[in-house]
Amino acid sequence: MTRKGRFITFEGGEGAGKSTQARLLAERLTARGADVVVTREPGGSPGAEDIRNLLVKGTPGRWDALVEALLMFAARADHVEKTIRPALERGAIVICDRFTDSTYAYQGAGRGLPRETIRRIESIAVPDFKPDLTFILDLPAEEGLKRTHSRQHGETRFEQFDLAFHERLRQSFRDIARQNTARCIVLDSTRDRDVVSEEIWRAVEARCL
């Protein structure tokens, strides 16, 4: 299959501003006349949204790391097949809040699942399927958690993990960026959202339009 569209992902810890920046980018692309699909993980298709409810609600110990990763990739496989791949095939720009990098960070670095285990599951669930461009929104873990605690929502399972867990996530995302410099751009998310949005737009113009 030839992917005619563009697949852009946003990654980072809790409260980093991924959903906001994904929305702002979609608005600018739509204004330029692009066919844009905004989606998220876990979720993004009816089946994957059902699995999302299992993952983001309840207590931290509800699932161990392996079960969590298997659920994530089950949702991801359905998401790619039902939502992402069809959009790319028609030439759309797909913007996704989280993708496989988050599994390596959360279930890998955060919860201790070996990287090779994740890689093997990935090779079965979504083989050879990578974003064209990934923005990693970086900010101190403590600041991100403060932001999330000010929101009213019921999807708090990952937010309940301790600060050390969230600090491991931050370091993991930085490591992912260093290992994938052609794909990943790290942005300081402590700054004003419009400043960050402008940097994102310049990168998308240069690489995807």
Backbone as numpy.savetxt, mean C-alpha at the origin, in Angstrom:
# Nx Ny Nz CAx CAy CAz Cx Cy Cz
0.70 -11.22 -21.28 -0.14 -10.01 -21.28 0.73 -8.77 -21.28
0.38 -7.80 -22.10 1.06 -6.51 -22.09 0.25 -5.54 -21.25
0.90 -4.98 -20.23 0.20 -4.02 -19.39 0.28 -2.65 -20.04
-0.87 -2.15 -20.49 -0.91 -0.88 -21.20 -1.07 0.29 -20.25
-1.64 0.05 -19.09 -1.85 1.14 -18.15 -0.64 1.37 -17.27
-0.85 2.11 -16.18 0.19 2.37 -15.20 -0.34 2.04 -13.82
0.51 1.41 -13.01 0.12 0.98 -11.67 0.98 1.72 -10.66
0.35 2.58 -9.88 1.03 3.42 -8.89 0.55 3.04 -7.49
1.48 2.82 -6.58 1.10 2.45 -5.21 1.62 3.45 -4.20
0.92 3.54 -3.09 1.33 4.35 -1.94 1.56 3.43 -0.76
2.72 3.58 -0.12 3.08 2.75 1.01 3.53 3.62 2.19
3.58 3.01 3.36 4.02 3.71 4.56 3.27 3.20 5.76
3.68 3.67 6.93 3.06 3.24 8.17 1.70 3.86 8.40
1.14 3.57 9.55 -0.17 4.10 9.91 -0.10 5.63 10.00
-1.12 6.28 9.43 -1.22 7.73 9.54 -0.29 8.52 8.64
0.32 7.87 7.66 1.30 8.56 6.82 0.66 9.45 5.75
-0.63 9.30 5.52 -1.31 10.14 4.53 -1.49 9.49 3.17
-1.42 8.17 3.12 -1.52 7.47 1.84 -2.85 7.70 1.14
-3.94 7.56 1.86 -5.26 7.71 1.25 -5.46 9.13 0.73
-5.02 10.10 1.51 -5.15 11.50 1.10 -4.37 11.77 -0.17
-3.11 11.33 -0.21 -2.28 11.59 -1.38 -2.78 10.82 -2.60
-3.29 9.63 -2.40 -3.86 8.87 -3.52 -5.04 9.64 -4.11
-5.88 10.19 -3.25 -7.05 10.95 -3.72 -6.62 12.21 -4.47
-5.65 12.94 -3.91 -5.21 14.18 -4.56 -4.60 13.90 -5.93
-3.81 12.83 -6.02 -3.23 12.47 -7.31 -4.31 12.09 -8.30
-5.29 11.32 -7.86 -6.38 10.92 -8.76 -7.14 12.13 -9.29
-7.35 13.11 -8.43 -8.07 14.31 -8.86 -7.30 15.05 -9.96
-5.99 15.15 -9.81 -5.19 15.85 -10.82 -5.14 15.07 -12.13
-5.02 13.76 -12.03 -4.98 12.94 -13.23 -6.32 12.97 -13.97
-7.40 12.92 -13.22 -8.74 12.98 -13.82 -8.94 14.31 -14.53
-8.46 15.39 -13.91 -8.57 16.71 -14.53 -7.80 16.78 -15.85
-6.78 15.94 -15.98 -6.01 15.88 -17.23 -6.65 14.94 -18.25
-7.77 14.33 -17.89 -8.49 13.47 -18.81 -8.11 12.00 -18.74
-7.35 11.61 -17.73 -6.94 10.22 -17.60 -8.07 9.35 -17.07
-8.06 8.10 -17.47 -8.92 7.07 -16.89 -8.22 6.59 -15.63
-8.81 6.86 -14.46 -8.15 6.59 -13.18 -9.01 5.67 -12.33
-8.37 4.68 -11.73 -9.02 3.79 -10.77 -8.27 3.92 -9.45
-8.99 4.27 -8.39 -8.40 4.36 -7.06 -8.89 3.18 -6.25
-7.96 2.46 -5.64 -8.33 1.26 -4.90 -7.46 1.12 -3.66
-7.62 0.03 -2.92 -6.89 -0.10 -1.66 -6.66 -1.56 -1.32
-5.73 -1.77 -0.38 -5.50 -3.11 0.15 -5.39 -3.06 1.67
-5.78 -4.14 2.36 -6.55 -5.24 1.76 -7.91 -4.75 1.31
-8.40 -5.29 0.23 -9.69 -4.88 -0.32 -9.58 -4.60 -1.80
-10.49 -3.79 -2.30 -10.43 -3.38 -3.69 -11.28 -4.18 -4.65
-11.83 -5.28 -4.20 -12.79 -6.07 -4.96 -13.77 -6.64 -3.94
-14.97 -7.05 -4.35 -15.93 -7.53 -3.36 -15.40 -8.65 -2.46
-14.75 -9.64 -3.05 -14.20 -10.73 -2.24 -13.09 -10.26 -1.33
-12.23 -9.39 -1.84 -11.12 -8.89 -1.03 -11.61 -8.01 0.11
-12.70 -7.29 -0.12 -13.26 -6.46 0.97 -13.80 -7.35 2.09
-14.35 -8.50 1.75 -14.80 -9.44 2.79 -13.62 -9.90 3.63
-12.50 -10.19 2.97 -11.31 -10.62 3.71 -10.76 -9.47 4.54
-10.84 -8.24 4.02 -10.37 -7.07 4.77 -10.99 -7.02 6.16
-12.28 -7.29 6.25 -12.96 -7.24 7.54 -12.36 -8.21 8.55
-11.83 -9.32 8.05 -11.18 -10.27 8.95 -9.83 -9.76 9.44
-9.17 -8.93 8.63 -7.80 -8.53 8.92 -7.67 -7.27 9.76
-8.56 -6.31 9.55 -8.34 -4.99 10.16 -9.17 -4.75 11.42
-9.98 -5.72 11.79 -10.79 -5.58 12.99 -10.41 -6.65 14.01
-10.68 -6.38 15.29 -10.37 -7.34 16.34 -9.07 -7.00 17.04
-8.58 -7.94 17.80 -7.37 -7.73 18.60 -6.12 -8.08 17.79
-4.95 -7.54 18.18 -3.72 -7.85 17.45 -3.44 -9.34 17.32
-3.76 -10.11 18.36 -3.45 -11.53 18.34 -4.47 -12.40 17.63
-5.40 -11.79 16.92 -6.45 -12.58 16.25 -5.87 -13.60 15.28
-4.80 -13.23 14.54 -4.16 -14.13 13.59 -2.66 -14.14 13.86
-2.01 -15.27 13.58 -0.55 -15.24 13.62 -0.05 -14.71 12.27
1.27 -14.52 12.16 1.82 -13.84 10.99 1.58 -14.62 9.69
1.69 -15.95 9.74 1.50 -16.73 8.53 0.06 -16.67 8.04
-0.89 -16.87 8.95 -2.30 -16.81 8.56 -2.62 -15.42 7.99
-2.09 -14.40 8.65 -2.30 -13.03 8.21 -1.80 -12.84 6.77
-0.59 -13.33 6.49 -0.02 -13.19 5.15 -0.84 -13.96 4.12
-1.30 -15.14 4.47 -2.11 -15.93 3.54 -3.42 -15.20 3.23
-4.03 -14.61 4.24 -5.25 -13.84 4.02 -4.97 -12.62 3.14
-3.86 -11.95 3.40 -3.50 -10.78 2.59 -3.34 -11.16 1.13
-2.64 -12.26 0.86 -2.41 -12.65 -0.53 -3.67 -13.23 -1.17
-4.54 -13.84 -0.40 -5.81 -14.28 -0.96 -6.61 -13.07 -1.43
-6.66 -12.03 -0.59 -7.35 -10.80 -0.98 -6.67 -10.16 -2.18
-5.33 -10.17 -2.17 -4.58 -9.53 -3.26 -4.81 -10.24 -4.59
-4.81 -11.54 -4.58 -5.03 -12.29 -5.82 -6.38 -11.94 -6.44
-7.41 -11.86 -5.60 -8.73 -11.50 -6.10 -8.76 -10.06 -6.58
-8.10 -9.18 -5.84 -8.04 -7.76 -6.19 -7.38 -7.56 -7.54
-6.25 -8.23 -7.77 -5.55 -8.10 -9.05 -6.41 -8.64 -10.18
-7.01 -9.79 -9.97 -7.78 -10.44 -11.04 -9.05 -9.68 -11.38
-9.74 -9.16 -10.35 -11.06 -8.55 -10.58 -11.01 -7.04 -10.83
-10.00 -6.36 -10.31 -9.98 -4.91 -10.38 -8.76 -4.35 -11.10
-7.57 -4.70 -10.63 -6.36 -4.04 -11.13 -6.04 -4.44 -12.57
-5.95 -5.73 -12.83 -5.55 -6.18 -14.16 -6.52 -5.70 -15.25
-7.84 -5.83 -15.07 -8.74 -5.32 -16.12 -8.57 -3.83 -16.38
-8.34 -3.05 -15.33 -8.16 -1.61 -15.52 -6.88 -1.31 -16.29
-5.81 -2.01 -15.97 -4.54 -1.80 -16.69 -4.67 -2.21 -18.15
-5.39 -3.27 -18.39 -5.53 -3.75 -19.77 -6.29 -2.77 -20.66
-7.17 -1.98 -20.05 -7.87 -0.98 -20.87 -7.12 0.35 -20.92
-5.95 0.41 -20.26 -5.11 1.59 -20.33 -5.27 2.58 -19.20
-5.95 2.19 -18.13 -6.18 3.10 -17.00 -4.92 3.25 -16.14
-4.90 4.32 -15.37 -3.91 4.49 -14.32 -4.55 4.01 -13.02
-3.98 2.99 -12.42 -4.49 2.43 -11.17 -3.65 2.97 -10.02
-4.32 3.57 -9.05 -3.66 4.10 -7.85 -4.13 3.27 -6.67
-3.20 2.64 -5.99 -3.56 1.71 -4.91 -2.92 2.12 -3.59
-3.74 2.19 -2.56 -3.30 2.44 -1.20 -2.87 1.10 -0.60
-1.55 0.84 -0.64 -0.87 -0.37 -0.21 -0.91 -1.46 -1.28
0.18 -2.26 -1.28 0.24 -3.46 -2.12 1.23 -4.41 -1.46
1.94 -5.21 -2.22 2.76 -6.27 -1.66 3.86 -5.77 -0.73
4.40 -4.58 -0.96 5.42 -4.05 -0.04 4.93 -4.04 1.40
3.65 -3.78 1.59 3.10 -3.75 2.95 3.14 -5.11 3.61
3.01 -6.17 2.85 3.09 -7.50 3.44 4.51 -7.79 3.93
5.51 -7.40 3.12 6.89 -7.58 3.57 7.18 -6.74 4.81
6.55 -5.58 4.93 6.77 -4.73 6.10 5.99 -5.23 7.31
4.69 -5.41 7.17 3.83 -5.74 8.31 4.02 -7.18 8.78
3.80 -8.12 7.89 3.91 -9.52 8.31 5.36 -9.98 8.37
6.23 -9.37 7.57 7.64 -9.71 7.59 8.39 -9.03 8.71
8.79 -7.78 8.50 9.56 -7.06 9.52 8.77 -6.86 10.80
7.49 -6.55 10.67 6.69 -6.26 11.86 6.43 -7.48 12.72
6.05 -8.59 12.08 5.60 -9.76 12.83 6.56 -10.95 12.74
7.64 -10.80 11.98 8.68 -11.82 12.01 8.54 -12.96 11.04
7.63 -12.87 10.07 7.51 -13.94 9.09 8.70 -13.86 8.14
9.41 -14.97 7.91 10.60 -14.92 7.04 10.28 -14.37 5.65
11.19 -13.57 5.15 11.02 -12.96 3.84 10.83 -14.02 2.75
11.56 -15.12 2.85 11.45 -16.16 1.84 10.06 -16.79 1.84
9.45 -16.91 2.99 8.09 -17.43 3.05 7.13 -16.52 2.31
7.27 -15.22 2.54 6.42 -14.26 1.85 6.66 -14.31 0.35
7.92 -14.40 -0.04 8.25 -14.44 -1.46 7.61 -15.65 -2.14
7.62 -16.78 -1.47 7.05 -18.00 -2.05 5.54 -17.87 -2.20
4.89 -17.31 -1.22 3.43 -17.10 -1.34 3.14 -16.11 -2.47
3.92 -15.04 -2.53 3.75 -14.04 -3.59 3.89 -14.68 -4.97
4.86 -15.59 -5.12 5.12 -16.19 -6.43 3.95 -17.04 -6.91
3.11 -17.49 -5.99 1.93 -18.26 -6.35 0.72 -17.35 -6.56
0.54 -16.38 -5.65 -0.68 -15.57 -5.65 -0.67 -14.49 -6.73
0.45 -13.77 -6.85 0.53 -12.67 -7.82 1.90 -12.69 -8.50
2.20 -13.72 -9.26 3.54 -13.85 -9.85 3.87 -12.73 -10.81
5.08 -12.17 -10.66 5.60 -11.16 -11.59 4.67 -9.97 -11.77
4.07 -9.54 -10.68 3.14 -8.40 -10.76 3.61 -7.32 -9.79
4.22 -6.27 -10.34 4.80 -5.21 -9.53 4.25 -3.86 -9.96
4.24 -2.89 -9.06 3.86 -1.53 -9.45 4.91 -0.93 -10.39
4.45 0.04 -11.19 5.38 0.81 -12.01 6.09 1.88 -11.18
5.39 2.41 -10.18 5.93 3.49 -9.35 5.32 3.37 -7.95
6.17 3.49 -6.94 5.72 3.40 -5.55 6.20 4.61 -4.77
5.27 5.28 -4.10 5.60 6.38 -3.20 5.55 5.85 -1.77
6.65 6.00 -1.05 6.70 5.61 0.35 6.66 6.87 1.20
5.57 7.04 1.92 5.37 8.22 2.75 5.95 7.94 4.13
6.96 8.69 4.48 7.75 8.40 5.68 7.52 9.46 6.76
7.26 8.99 7.97 7.20 9.87 9.13 7.44 9.03 10.38
7.84 9.67 11.50 8.08 8.90 12.72 6.84 8.10 13.12
7.07 6.89 13.59 5.95 6.00 13.94 5.03 6.63 14.99
5.62 7.29 15.96 4.81 7.88 17.03 3.88 8.96 16.48
4.38 9.76 15.53 3.56 10.80 14.92 2.43 10.18 14.10
2.72 9.12 13.37 1.68 8.46 12.59 0.57 7.91 13.46
0.94 7.32 14.59 -0.07 6.77 15.49 -0.92 7.87 16.12
-0.32 9.01 16.40 -1.10 10.14 16.93 -2.16 10.57 15.92
-1.78 10.57 14.66 -2.74 10.94 13.62 -3.90 9.95 13.56
-3.59 8.67 13.62 -4.66 7.66 13.50 -5.58 7.67 14.71
-5.03 7.98 15.88 -5.85 7.96 17.09 -6.87 9.10 17.11
-6.67 10.11 16.26 -7.61 11.22 16.21 -8.80 10.92 15.30
-8.77 9.78 14.62 -9.84 9.43 13.70 -10.88 8.56 14.38
-12.07 8.59 13.80 -13.15 7.74 14.31 -13.42 6.65 13.28
-12.93 5.45 13.55 -13.18 4.33 12.65 -12.98 3.04 13.43
-13.48 1.95 12.87 -13.42 0.68 13.59 -12.30 -0.24 13.17
-11.47 0.22 12.21 -10.42 -0.65 11.66 -9.10 -0.38 12.36
-9.02 -0.80 13.61 -7.89 -0.38 14.46 -6.95 -1.52 14.83
-7.12 -2.68 14.24 -6.32 -3.82 14.71 -4.83 -3.57 14.62
-4.35 -3.09 13.50 -2.91 -2.88 13.35 -2.42 -1.69 14.17
-3.28 -0.72 14.37 -2.90 0.43 15.20 -2.64 0.01 16.65
-3.23 -1.11 17.07 -3.08 -1.55 18.46 -1.74 -2.23 18.75
-1.00 -2.58 17.72 0.33 -3.15 17.96 1.22 -2.09 18.62
2.25 -2.55 19.36 3.05 -1.60 20.13 3.94 -0.72 19.23
4.53 0.30 19.85 5.32 1.27 19.10 6.52 0.60 18.42
7.14 -0.38 19.07 8.29 -1.07 18.46 7.90 -1.72 17.14
6.71 -2.30 17.08 6.20 -2.88 15.84 6.15 -1.83 14.75
5.61 -0.66 15.06 5.46 0.39 14.06 6.81 0.99 13.66
7.75 1.00 14.57 9.09 1.46 14.21 9.78 0.46 13.27
9.52 -0.81 13.45 10.05 -1.81 12.52 9.44 -1.63 11.13
8.18 -1.29 11.09 7.54 -1.04 9.80 8.24 0.10 9.07
8.48 1.19 9.79 9.11 2.34 9.16 10.47 1.98 8.57
11.26 1.26 9.34 12.58 0.87 8.86 12.46 -0.06 7.67
11.48 -0.95 7.69 11.31 -1.89 6.59 10.96 -1.16 5.29
10.07 -0.19 5.37 9.73 0.56 4.16 10.95 1.32 3.62
11.76 1.85 4.52 12.99 2.51 4.07 13.92 1.52 3.38
14.02 0.32 3.95 14.87 -0.71 3.35 14.35 -1.11 1.96
13.04 -1.25 1.85 12.44 -1.59 0.55 12.79 -0.53 -0.49
12.72 0.74 -0.08 13.05 1.82 -1.01 14.51 1.75 -1.46
15.40 1.46 -0.52 16.83 1.37 -0.88 17.10 0.20 -1.83
16.32 -0.86 -1.69 16.53 -2.03 -2.53 15.82 -1.93 -3.89
14.96 -0.94 -4.04 14.17 -0.79 -5.28 14.17 0.67 -5.72
15.34 1.20 -5.95 15.45 2.63 -6.23 14.81 3.04 -7.55
14.73 2.13 -8.50 14.11 2.47 -9.79 12.60 2.62 -9.67
12.02 1.98 -8.68 10.56 2.00 -8.52 10.08 2.91 -7.39
10.84 3.02 -6.32 10.37 3.66 -5.09 10.91 5.07 -4.90
10.05 5.96 -4.43 10.41 7.32 -4.05 9.97 7.54 -2.62
10.89 7.92 -1.74 10.57 8.19 -0.34 10.29 9.68 -0.18
9.18 10.01 0.48 8.79 11.39 0.71 8.58 11.64 2.20
9.05 12.77 2.67 8.88 13.17 4.07 7.44 13.60 4.28
6.68 12.76 4.98 5.25 13.00 5.16 4.93 13.87 6.37
5.95 14.40 7.03 5.69 15.35 8.13 5.37 16.73 7.58
5.64 16.95 6.30 5.42 18.26 5.70 3.96 18.48 5.31
3.66 19.71 4.92 2.31 20.05 4.48 1.89 19.14 3.34
0.65 18.72 3.35 0.17 17.74 2.36 0.28 18.27 0.94
0.11 19.57 0.74 0.18 20.12 -0.60 1.61 20.12 -1.14
2.58 20.28 -0.25 3.99 20.20 -0.67 4.30 18.78 -1.13
3.85 17.82 -0.35 4.07 16.41 -0.71 3.34 16.08 -2.01
2.12 16.56 -2.14 1.32 16.29 -3.34 2.00 16.83 -4.59
2.63 17.99 -4.48 3.30 18.57 -5.64 4.51 17.73 -6.06
5.25 17.20 -5.10 6.38 16.34 -5.43 5.90 15.05 -6.10
4.79 14.52 -5.61 4.22 13.31 -6.22 3.82 13.59 -7.66
3.18 14.72 -7.88 2.72 15.06 -9.22 3.88 15.19 -10.19
4.94 15.84 -9.76 6.10 16.00 -10.65 6.70 14.64 -11.03
6.74 13.72 -10.06 7.29 12.39 -10.35 6.38 11.63 -11.31
5.06 11.73 -11.13 4.14 11.03 -12.01 4.20 11.61 -13.42
4.29 12.93 -13.53 4.42 13.53 -14.84 5.65 13.02 -15.58
6.76 12.91 -14.82 8.02 12.50 -15.44 8.04 11.03 -15.83
7.36 10.18 -15.05 7.51 8.74 -15.24 6.32 8.05 -15.88
5.14 8.62 -15.74 3.93 7.87 -16.12 3.07 8.54 -17.18
3.33 9.79 -17.52 2.45 10.47 -18.46 3.15 10.70 -19.80
